[in-house]
Each structure stands twice: as C-alpha cells, then as structure tokens.
Amino acid sequence: MRHAYINAIIWTAASEPIDGGTLLVEDGKIVSVGTDLDTDGYKIVDCAGKYLLPGFIDAHVHTGVWGEGARDDHDANEVTDAIRTCGCSMPSTRRTSVSRTPGAAV
C-alpha cells in the first residue's frame, strides 16, 4: 500500500523542519520526504497542522517497574495511551489521568 502524508510539518534528523512537507510511504517503509513530491498513485492523508517525525523512536519505558497487578492505585508500566494521528500510531505526549492514593510511594 502507498500513502502520501501531505501538508505536514516534518521534523527529520537531517535538516530543519519542512513546513508543508510530504512523506511518502510504500509497504510500510519511508521512501521519500520533501516538498513538491509526485503523489500520483498514493492514498492521500492530509496532515495540515500536524507534525510528523519520521524515524523517531520513543525509547522511554517503564516496563517491569513492578509486576502487573502489584499496585491497585496505578500502573507505572503503562501511563500513556496510543493515539492515532494522520493514520499513524504514535505514543501520547500527554499523561493520562492516574488515580493515586494520597501519601503512597511512587
């Protein structure tokens, strides 16, 4: 499947942000990033006002802080929800509501 994510603000590691940029993806792999790219034959996804960070990996995790079900007041292993932006699954950059017991150690 071929997707063209258009009109995005694209942050790459190689250049300044590309405003109004296009990211082309074929079979799950990024094939091109830039402006004025040929999008014929691609499913268009308009990302106006959205940011794309191709290749960004959020390596911040709390896996195994403690076993599942060990704490009833919250789960430090999973404090964010996946969100979908422009058809891409990305980790949330905002914390979800977490119920904590007053005075409990974190």
Rosetta blueprint (number, residue, H / E / L):
1 M L
2 R E
3 H E
4 A E
5 Y E
6 I E
7 N E
8 A E
9 I E
10 I E
11 W L
12 T L
13 A L
14 A L
15 S L
16 E L
17 P L
18 I E
19 D E
20 G E
21 G E
22 T E
23 L E
24 L E
25 V E
26 E E
27 D L
28 G L
29 K E
30 I E
31 V E
32 S E
33 V E
34 G E
35 T L
36 D L
37 L L
38 D L
39 T L
40 D L
41 G L
42 Y L
43 K E
44 I E
45 V E
46 D E
47 C L
48 A L
49 G L
50 K L
51 Y E
52 L E
53 L L
54 P L
55 G L
56 F L
57 I L
58 D L
59 A L
60 H L
61 V L
62 H L
63 T L
64 G L
65 V L
66 W L
67 G L
68 E L
69 G L
70 A L
71 R L
72 D L
73 D L
74 H L
75 D L
76 A L
77 N L
78 E L
79 V L
80 T L
81 D L
82 A E
83 I E
84 R E
85 T E
86 C L
87 G L
88 C E
89 S E
90 M E
91 P E
92 S L
93 T L
94 R L
95 R L
96 T L
97 S L
98 V L
99 S L
100 R L
101 T L
102 P L
103 G L
104 A L
105 A L
106 V L
